[in-house]
Amino acid sequence: MNPNDIILKYYKPGTLAYDLLMVHSTAVMNLALKIAGNNPQLNINTALVARAAMLHDIGIFKTNAPDLGCFGQFPYVCHGYLGREILEMEGLPELALFCERHTGTGLSKEEIIAHNLPVPIRDMLPVTTEEKLICYADKFFSKSAKHPERPKKMEKIIRGLSRFGDKKVADFEAFIKMFGVSGIYEDEVD
């Protein structure tokens, strides 16, 4: 099934949630594909990455994030596993795990317990190269930014992750080592 068909099933064009989801997902997709192109040695499945990037945040409408036009009942941190449930229900299990595994730099079972997060208690860490790439590319874009299509500065990403501990920063640095930074900021306008 085409990602746009899935999105249109849950989001109404012209709404804030739809507009932000499309801008964000397209930016993540474009960056992920650019990074994949810069890393041919990783043999990244770009067709899978493109579909996953467009659907990785499908669950946000179920969360209570009014600034994003989302008026659901769940805390925002739940959008990943909720997206997984949606895509599994839609018969897309190969894309469902991208939803669940992209939050932060992924969530371990231990972190979920330690921080009493309102999500299922299981590892939600990116495993495949493609999952890691979506997780990495996603960190560069914020749906709540003034210009959500522009990549965030590396320092801002690291500062944000550091609030959740040194492990999150180390995970992100491992993504940098794996994928590099070439091409991320070349189109940015200050």
C-alpha positions in Angstrom: 0.0 0.0 0.0 1.2 3.5 -0.8 2.2 5.5 2.3 0.1 8.5 1.1 -3.0 6.2 1.1 -2.3 5.3 4.7 -1.7 8.9 5.8 -4.9 10.0 4.1 -6.8 7.3 6.0 -5.9 8.9 9.3 -5.2 12.6 8.5 -7.3 15.2 6.8 -5.4 17.4 4.3 -5.2 21.0 5.2 -5.2 20.4 9.0 -2.2 21.3 11.1 -1.5 17.7 12.0 -1.5 16.7 8.3 0.6 19.6 7.2 3.3 19.1 9.9 3.3 15.3 9.4 3.9 15.7 5.7 6.6 18.4 6.0 8.4 16.4 8.7 8.1 13.0 7.1 9.2 14.4 3.7 12.2 16.1 5.3 13.2 12.9 7.1 12.8 10.9 3.9 14.8 13.3 1.8 17.6 13.4 4.3 17.6 9.6 4.8 17.8 9.0 1.1 20.6 11.5 0.7 22.5 9.8 3.5 21.9 6.4 2.0 23.3 7.7 -1.3 26.4 8.9 0.5 26.9 5.4 2.0 26.7 2.8 -0.8 28.8 0.5 1.2 25.9 0.0 3.6 23.6 -1.5 0.9 20.6 0.4 2.3 17.2 -0.6 1.0 16.1 2.9 -0.2 12.6 1.8 -1.2 12.0 0.6 2.3 13.6 3.7 3.8 11.4 6.0 1.7 8.2 4.2 2.8 9.2 4.0 6.4 10.2 7.7 6.6 6.8 8.7 5.4 5.0 6.6 8.0 7.3 6.6 11.0 5.2 9.2 12.8 1.7 8.0 11.7 0.7 7.6 15.4 1.0 11.2 16.4 -2.7 11.9 15.9 -3.5 9.6 18.9 -1.4 11.8 21.2 -2.2 14.9 23.1 0.0 17.4 21.3 -2.3 20.4 20.6 0.7 22.5 19.2 0.9 19.8 16.5 -2.9 19.7 15.9 -3.2 16.4 17.7 -5.9 15.9 20.3 -5.6 12.3 21.2 -5.5 10.8 24.7 -2.0 9.5 24.9 1.3 11.3 25.9 3.5 12.1 22.9 6.1 9.5 23.8 3.5 6.9 22.9 3.3 7.8 19.3 5.9 5.2 18.2 4.2 2.1 19.6 0.8 3.5 18.6 2.1 3.9 15.0 3.4 0.3 15.2 -0.1 -0.9 16.1 -1.7 1.1 13.3 0.7 -0.2 10.6 0.4 -3.8 11.9 -3.4 -3.4 11.6 -2.9 -2.1 8.1 -0.9 -5.2 7.2 2.5 -3.5 7.1 4.6 -5.3 9.7 7.8 -4.5 7.9 7.2 -0.8 8.4 5.6 -1.0 11.9 8.8 -1.4 13.8 10.2 1.8 12.3 7.5 3.6 14.2 8.3 2.0 17.5 12.1 2.1 17.2 12.7 5.8 16.2 11.8 7.6 19.5 14.9 9.3 20.8 17.7 7.0 19.8 15.4 4.1 20.6 14.1 3.1 24.0 15.5 0.1 26.0 13.3 -1.9 28.3 15.6 -0.7 31.2 15.0 3.0 30.2 11.3 2.4 30.0 11.2 1.0 33.5 13.7 3.5 35.0 11.8 6.5 33.7 8.3 4.9 34.2 7.4 5.7 30.6 3.8 5.0 29.6 4.7 2.6 26.8 4.9 -1.2 26.7 7.8 -2.6 28.6 10.0 -4.1 25.8 13.1 -3.0 23.9 12.2 -0.4 21.2 15.7 0.0 19.8 16.6 0.3 16.1 18.1 -2.9 14.9 18.5 -2.8 11.2 20.6 -0.3 9.3 17.4 1.1 7.8 15.8 1.6 11.2 19.0 3.3 12.5 19.0 5.6 9.5 15.4 6.7 10.1 16.1 7.2 13.8 19.2 9.3 12.8 17.5 11.4 10.1 14.5 12.0 12.4 16.7 13.7 15.0 17.4 16.6 12.6 13.8 17.7 12.2 11.3 19.0 14.8 7.6 19.3 13.9 7.3 22.1 16.5 10.2 24.2 15.0 9.5 27.5 13.3 10.9 26.0 10.1 10.3 22.2 10.5 11.8 21.5 7.1 15.2 22.8 8.1 17.7 20.5 9.9 18.6 21.3 13.5 22.2 22.1 14.3 24.2 19.1 15.6 24.9 20.9 18.9 21.1 21.4 19.5 20.4 17.7 18.9 23.2 16.6 21.2 22.1 19.1 23.9 18.5 17.8 23.7 19.6 14.2 23.9 22.0 14.9 26.8 18.9 15.6 29.0 18.2 11.9 28.8 21.8 10.8 29.7 25.2 10.2 28.2 24.0 6.9 26.7 21.6 8.8 24.3 24.5 11.1 23.2 26.7 8.0 22.7 24.0 6.3 20.6 23.7 9.4 18.4 27.4 9.7 18.0 27.4 6.0 16.9 24.9 7.0 14.2 27.1 9.9 13.1 30.1 7.5 12.8 27.9 5.0 10.9 26.3 7.5 8.5 28.4 10.6 8.5 27.2 14.2 8.2 27.9 14.9 4.6 25.0 16.7 2.8 22.9 17.3 5.9 23.3 21.1 6.0 24.2 21.9 2.4 20.7 23.2 1.6 20.1 25.0 4.9 19.3 28.7 4.8 20.0 30.7 7.9 
